[in-house]
Structure formats: C-alpha cells, structure tokens
C-alpha cells in the first residue's frame, strides 16, 4: 500500500502536464495490482487445515499443478506423511507412485544422519518387499539419498574441524599418500556431527589423535563403510573403547602409537577382526605379553617398538646401511646425519643393514640417547642422537 501511495503521487504530479484521463487509468491499475499482492500475501498466511490424507489423495488429481502442490505439502508435513505415502503405493498408478516416492526421498534427506526410521525405512521396505517399477524407483530414490548424504557428510565434518583429503599415512613404518580422515586437535569436539561418518564413503584410512581417541568417537568411526586401516595416536584406551572397533567387518591394519595399554586391552585387541598387521609403538606393553599375542595369532604380523624415532629412510641392500632419506626436523636431522651416510654401529651393536638399524632403534624410548658411528664419503664420524617421536 505504501508503494501504491507513492506511485499515485508520482502519477498525479505527472498529470498536471499530460492527459488526466490516462493518469487516472494508470492509478487504477496500480491500485488493483497492490490489492492483488496484498490479498495473495494474506492468503499465504492462512493455515491450511486439510489433512495429510487429503493431500495424498490429490497426488492422483487430473490437474498437474494440484499434484505438484500436493507433493510439496506432503514433503513439508515430514514424518506425518510417511505412512500415508507408503500406503498409497498399494493401489497407485505410475505417476502417483513417482510423486509419492519422490516425496519420501525428500523427507528422508531431511532426517538426521543416524536416523534409519521414517521415510528412509519406508523406502527400504518398498525397495525390498515390493516388485516391479515401485521397487526400482525406491532403489533409485535410496541411491539419490545416499549420494546427497555422502556429499553433506564431507562438508559437515570438515566444517567441524575434521580433515578429509590426500595426506601421508604411515603404518608399519611405511609411508604412502592416501585419502585419509583425520580427527585431531583441529576438531572442535562436536560429537553429534560425527554421526555423519557413516556416510563418508571411499575413505579407507583414518588417523585419530589425542583426546579424540575415545569411545564415542571410535563408535562413530567404526560405521564408516569403507574404513580398513586405523592409527590411534597419543590417546588413552580402555577395553570398552577398543571393543567399539568390533563393528568394523575387517581391519587390514591397526596401529597404536604412544597410546598406553594394559594386558586387558591387549586381550581385547586380539578379539578384533584384524587381517594383516597390528603395530604397538610406545604402548608400554610388556614384551612377554606381545610374545603371547604372536603365539595366539600366528597369521597376524605384530610390530612392537618402544617408541623412539630416528627419522631416516633406507632399504636392505648388500651389507651396508646407507641412509637415503632424512626427515626434516627429525632426531637424525637435528644430529646432523645426511643422505648418503652409512651407519656402521650403534653403541656396541654392529649395523650391517637398514633392518638392523630399525631393530636397534625400536628397542629404545622417545628421549633416549644413542651413540651412532657412521661414515661419510670415506670419513668415519660419531654423533649422539636424542630419539624423538614418530609423526607424519
């Protein structure tokens, strides 16, 4: 009405110089336009008391706009519309089936990520218990919901400080670039957002660090559909926390790094569906218990290290232990070791291959000092190294 008033004033001002009859016509048109807009707004604010069943019936209307309007009404009704929508499929024609299943799909997209009831359950029942086009359309709708939830999941967890992307993933002392999920100090502690993890697909590797190593986080982590390799770093683990990983169908590799465990936790580890390797680094578990685990699980490769880390790379070749990689900032780097150096002795132990070096270092804890004898371009030298922690 304010717009109408201002427009009328402008027209009347113009009318002093032009045809007054034309101006009056324009004013009338503006008045009618303003009235219609005001009426439309008022009508949109009137509550529609017609039942969900009424709108389900309108899905088979002869009028296209009525059918589309009914579908939108049902989507907005949410859970209340699920049972009537599922029921109408018993007798519906092809077009009504399409509209009803599409409405169920839209409703299920609005459900919480851990909610398998309501519209989601209805689509699942239709896809498995009905036949023909109805089952096929329900399956397509479920696939669309899956794709939507997968896309939403990545964005939701990233917004909460969880990292998903290509990065170095180290397990069994082997470093490879992979798509990994990492929950560390950047995560803001929102546990409910981790319900989205069940929808994170095509991610096989996860690294959980610090306070995030807890039962609530691992319960949700275990629901990731493609996860098979896990590293738990700098955490505190009890038996109940480890048991949450039993929900994973198959664990290719599990590494506990600088995470103290006792014999009860070790027993729980042996109950997990481990397939290839278990790494225990800086766990303070007694070697006698580790030997017992190896005896009980002979097909599983169990790596045991005290946790000291030198930070060099190499390979067994001949009878020399030559360094071919020094990690920046590592204990070796700080001590001045360089690529091309040949390690000959640590303390009173002769080193002839890179595996000898690994075995010797693995016997020592973070912070311990080792005296290393090496040669560089034919010149022998000696250095004292303070072992650090393994990091990516």
C-alpha positions in Angstrom: 0.0 0.0 0.0 2.9 2.4 0.6 4.1 1.6 -2.9 0.7 2.3 -4.3 0.5 5.7 -2.4 3.9 6.8 -3.7 3.1 5.7 -7.2 -0.2 7.5 -7.2 1.5 10.7 -6.0 4.0 10.4 -8.9 1.3 9.9 -11.4 -0.8 12.8 -10.1 2.2 15.1 -10.3 2.7 14.0 -13.9 -0.9 14.5 -14.7 -0.5 18.3 -14.5 1.3 18.2 -17.8 -0.3 15.3 -19.5 -3.7 13.7 -20.3 -5.5 13.5 -16.9 -7.7 10.6 -18.1 -4.7 8.4 -18.9 -3.2 9.2 -15.5 -6.4 8.1 -13.7 -6.2 4.8 -15.6 -2.7 4.2 -14.5 -3.6 4.9 -10.9 -6.5 2.4 -11.1 -4.2 -0.2 -12.5 -1.7 0.4 -9.7 -4.4 0.1 -7.1 -5.7 -3.2 -8.5 -2.1 -4.5 -8.6 -1.4 -3.5 -5.0 -4.7 -5.1 -3.8 -3.9 -8.4 -5.5 -0.5 -8.6 -4.0 -1.8 -7.8 -0.5 -4.5 -10.5 -0.9 -2.0 -13.1 -2.1 0.2 -12.4 1.0 -2.8 -12.7 3.3 -4.0 -15.9 1.8 -0.5 -17.4 2.0 -0.6 -16.8 5.8 -3.9 -18.7 6.3 -3.3 -22.1 7.8 -4.2 -25.0 5.6 -6.1 -27.4 7.9 -6.7 -30.1 5.2 -5.3 -33.5 6.3 -2.3 -35.3 5.1 -4.6 -38.0 3.7 -6.4 -35.3 1.6 -3.1 -34.3 0.0 -2.1 -37.9 -0.6 -5.4 -38.3 -2.5 -4.5 -35.2 -4.5 -1.4 -36.9 -5.9 -3.7 -38.6 -8.4 -5.5 -35.4 -9.4 -6.2 -34.7 -13.0 -4.6 -31.3 -12.6 -0.8 -31.1 -12.8 -0.5 -28.0 -10.5 -2.7 -29.7 -7.9 -0.5 -32.8 -8.0 2.7 -30.8 -7.6 1.2 -28.7 -4.8 0.1 -31.8 -3.0 3.6 -33.3 -3.2 5.1 -30.1 -1.7 2.5 -30.1 1.1 3.4 -33.7 1.9 7.2 -33.0 1.9 6.6 -30.2 4.4 4.5 -32.5 6.5 7.5 -34.7 7.1 7.2 -37.8 9.2 3.4 -37.4 9.5 3.2 -38.1 5.7 5.3 -41.2 5.6 2.7 -43.8 6.5 0.0 -42.4 4.2 2.6 -42.1 1.3 3.7 -45.7 1.8 0.1 -46.9 1.9 -1.0 -45.2 -1.3 1.6 -47.2 -3.2 -0.5 -50.3 -2.8 -3.0 -49.1 -5.4 -1.3 -46.1 -7.1 -0.7 -45.7 -10.8 2.7 -45.0 -12.2 2.6 -41.2 -11.9 1.3 -41.3 -8.3 4.0 -43.8 -7.5 6.6 -41.4 -8.8 5.3 -38.5 -6.8 4.9 -40.5 -3.6 8.4 -42.0 -3.8 10.0 -38.6 -4.7 8.2 -37.1 -1.6 9.6 -39.9 0.6 13.1 -39.3 -0.8 12.9 -35.5 0.0 11.6 -36.2 3.5 14.4 -38.8 4.2 17.0 -36.2 3.1 15.9 -34.0 6.0 16.4 -36.8 8.5 19.3 -36.8 10.9 22.3 -38.8 9.7 21.9 -41.6 12.2 18.1 -41.9 11.7 17.1 -45.1 9.8 13.4 -44.8 10.6 10.7 -42.8 9.0 11.0 -42.1 5.3 14.3 -43.9 5.0 12.9 -47.1 6.4 9.8 -46.8 4.1 11.9 -46.5 1.0 14.0 -49.5 2.2 10.8 -51.6 2.7 9.4 -50.6 -0.7 12.7 -51.5 -2.4 12.9 -54.9 -0.9 9.3 -56.0 -0.4 7.5 -54.6 -3.4 8.2 -55.6 -7.0 8.5 -54.1 -10.4 8.6 -50.3 -11.1 7.8 -49.4 -7.5 10.8 -51.3 -6.1 13.1 -50.0 -8.8 12.0 -46.4 -8.2 12.5 -46.8 -4.4 16.0 -48.1 -5.0 16.8 -45.1 -7.2 15.5 -42.8 -4.5 17.7 -44.5 -1.9 20.7 -44.1 -4.2 19.9 -40.4 -4.5 19.6 -40.0 -0.7 22.9 -41.9 -0.3 24.6 -39.5 -2.7 23.1 -36.5 -1.0 24.1 -37.7 2.5 27.7 -38.5 1.3 28.1 -35.0 -0.1 26.6 -33.4 3.0 28.7 -35.6 5.3 32.0 -34.4 4.0 31.0 -30.8 4.3 29.5 -31.2 7.7 32.6 -32.9 9.3 35.0 -30.5 7.6 33.1 -27.6 9.0 33.6 -29.2 12.4 37.4 -29.3 12.0 37.7 -32.9 10.8 40.2 -33.3 7.9 39.5 -35.3 4.8 41.9 -35.3 2.0 45.1 -36.7 0.5 48.0 -36.9 3.0 50.8 -39.1 4.1 49.6 -42.1 6.1 52.3 -44.1 8.0 51.6 -47.6 9.2 54.1 -50.4 9.8 56.8 -47.8 9.1 55.6 -47.5 5.5 54.5 -44.0 4.4 52.1 -43.6 1.4 49.9 -40.8 0.1 46.3 -41.8 0.6 42.9 -40.2 1.0 42.6 -40.2 4.8 40.2 -38.9 7.5 41.9 -37.3 10.5 40.4 -36.2 13.8 42.9 -34.3 15.9 43.3 -31.0 17.8 41.5 -29.1 15.0 38.3 -30.9 15.7 36.0 -28.7 17.8 34.6 -31.5 19.9 31.1 -31.7 18.4 30.3 -35.4 18.8 27.0 -35.3 17.1 28.5 -34.1 13.8 30.5 -37.4 13.8 27.2 -39.2 13.1 27.9 -38.2 9.5 30.9 -40.5 9.4 28.7 -43.5 8.4 28.0 -41.6 5.1 31.7 -40.9 4.3 32.5 -43.3 1.5 35.7 -44.4 -0.3 37.9 -43.5 2.6 39.9 -46.5 3.8 42.4 -44.8 6.2 41.8 -42.9 9.4 44.2 -41.3 12.0 42.7 -40.3 15.4 44.8 -38.2 17.7 44.8 -37.0 21.3 41.5 -36.5 23.2 39.7 -37.7 20.1 40.8 -41.3 20.9 37.7 -42.1 23.0 34.8 -44.4 22.9 32.2 -42.0 21.5 34.5 -41.1 18.5 35.5 -44.7 17.8 31.9 -45.9 17.9 31.1 -43.5 15.1 34.4 -44.2 13.2 33.5 -47.9 13.1 30.4 -47.1 11.0 32.5 -45.8 8.1 31.6 -48.2 5.3 35.0 -48.5 3.6 37.4 -48.0 6.5 40.0 -50.7 7.0 43.2 -49.1 8.3 43.4 -47.0 11.5 46.1 -45.3 13.5 45.4 -44.2 17.1 47.9 -41.6 18.4 48.7 -40.1 21.8 45.5 -41.4 23.4 44.1 -43.3 26.3 42.4 -46.6 25.6 40.5 -49.0 27.8 38.8 -52.2 27.0 35.4 -50.7 26.2 36.9 -48.2 23.8 38.7 -51.0 21.9 35.5 -53.1 21.7 33.8 -50.3 19.6 36.1 -51.3 16.7 34.5 -54.8 16.6 31.8 -53.2 14.5 34.2 -53.0 11.6 33.9 -56.0 9.3 37.6 -56.3 8.5 40.6 -54.3 9.8 43.6 -54.6 7.4 46.0 -52.7 9.7 45.7 -51.1 13.2 48.4 -49.1 14.8 48.5 -47.8 18.4 51.2 -45.1 18.7 52.2 -43.5 22.0 49.0 -44.9 23.5 49.4 -46.7 26.8 47.6 -50.0 27.1 47.5 -52.9 29.6 47.1 -56.6 29.2 43.3 -56.4 29.3 43.3 -54.1 26.4 45.8 -56.4 24.6 43.3 -59.2 25.1 40.6 -57.1 23.6 42.8 -56.3 20.6 43.1 -60.0 19.8 39.3 -60.1 19.5 39.2 -57.6 16.7 38.8 -58.7 13.1 42.5 -58.0 12.3 43.6 -59.3 8.9 47.1 -58.2 8.2 49.0 -56.2 10.9 49.0 -54.8 14.4 51.5 -52.2 15.4 52.2 -51.4 19.0 54.5 -48.3 19.3 55.3 -46.7 22.6 52.4 -48.5 24.3 54.4 -49.7 27.4 53.0 -53.2 27.0 55.4 -55.9 28.3 57.3 -57.8 25.6 56.2 -61.1 27.3 52.5 -60.2 26.5 53.4 -59.3 22.9 55.1 -62.7 22.5 51.9 -64.4 23.9 49.9 -62.4 21.3 52.1 -63.5 18.5 51.8 -67.1 19.6 48.0 -66.9 19.7 47.7 -65.1 16.4 50.5 -66.6 14.2 48.9 -65.3 11.0 49.0 -61.7 12.1 52.1 -59.5 11.8 52.6 -57.8 15.2 55.1 -55.0 15.2 56.4 -53.9 18.6 58.5 -50.9 19.3 59.3 -48.9 22.4 58.6 -45.7 20.5 62.0 -44.0 19.9 62.2 -42.5 16.4 65.3 -41.6 14.4 63.6 -40.3 11.3 65.6 -41.8 8.4 64.7 -44.0 5.4 66.6 -46.7 3.7 66.4 -50.3 2.4 68.3 -53.6 2.9 70.8 -53.9 0.0 74.1 -55.7 0.4 75.9 -55.5 3.7 75.7 -51.7 4.3 73.1 -49.5 6.0 73.0 -46.4 3.9 70.6 -43.5 4.6 68.6 -42.4 1.5 66.2 -40.1 3.3 66.3 -37.8 6.4 63.1 -36.3 7.6 63.2 -32.6 8.2 63.2 -31.8 11.9 63.7 -35.4 13.0 66.2 -36.7 15.6 68.6 -37.6 12.7 68.3 -34.2 11.1 68.9 -32.4 14.4 72.0 -34.6 15.0 73.4 -33.8 11.5 73.0 -37.1 9.7 72.7 -36.7 5.9 71.5 -38.7 2.9 74.4 -40.9 1.8 75.8 -41.5 5.3 76.5 -45.2 6.1 75.5 -46.3 9.6 78.1 -48.8 11.0 77.5 -49.1 14.7 75.0 -48.0 17.5 76.5 -48.4 20.9 78.0 -51.8 21.0 75.8 -53.2 18.2 77.2 -53.6 14.6 74.8 -52.3 11.9 75.1 -54.0 8.5 71.6 -53.5 7.0 68.8 -51.0 7.4 66.7 -53.6 9.2 69.4 -53.8 11.8 69.1 -50.1 12.4 65.3 -50.3 12.7 65.6 -53.2 15.2 68.1 -51.4 17.3 66.1 -48.1 17.4 62.9 -49.9 18.2 64.3 -51.1 21.5 64.5 -47.5 22.8 62.0 -45.0 24.0 61.5 -41.4 23.0 64.1 -39.1 24.7 66.8 -41.8 25.0 70.3 -41.0 23.6 72.1 -43.3 21.2 75.7 -43.0 20.0 75.9 -43.6 16.3 79.1 -44.4 14.4 78.9 -43.7 10.6 81.0 -42.9 7.6 80.6 -40.1 5.2 82.5 -40.1 1.9 85.0 -42.4 3.4 85.5 -40.5 6.6 84.4 -42.0 9.9 82.5 -40.0 12.4 80.4 -40.3 15.5 77.3 -38.5 16.8 74.9 -38.6 19.7 71.3 -38.7 18.8 68.3 -38.0 21.1 65.4 -40.1 19.8 62.2 -38.3 19.1 58.5 -39.3 18.4 57.2 -40.7 15.1 55.0 -38.2 13.4 53.5 -37.9 9.9 
